[in-house]
Amino acid sequence: MGTAIRVLVVDDSAFMRKVISDTLNRHPGINVIATARNGEDALDKRKKLRPDVITFGNGSYYVA
């Protein structure tokens, strides 16, 4: 198999970030590289880590 898909998980709930990350990491070819608690945090991590995919929980996309 080729390179793993690099994922950034964004959710305001620490519990949901863990559940989503653990679920995704069980799949070969998917690697959760980081988590973020909100849109602002996600933008910072996106610039530094350059994920292939970003998942957003409901309401986590707000950027001030």
Summary of the structure (lengths in Angstrom):
residues: 64
radius of gyration: 11.4
end to end distance: 39.9
largest distance: 39.9
contacts: 176
relative contact order: 0.32
helix: 36%
strand: 27%
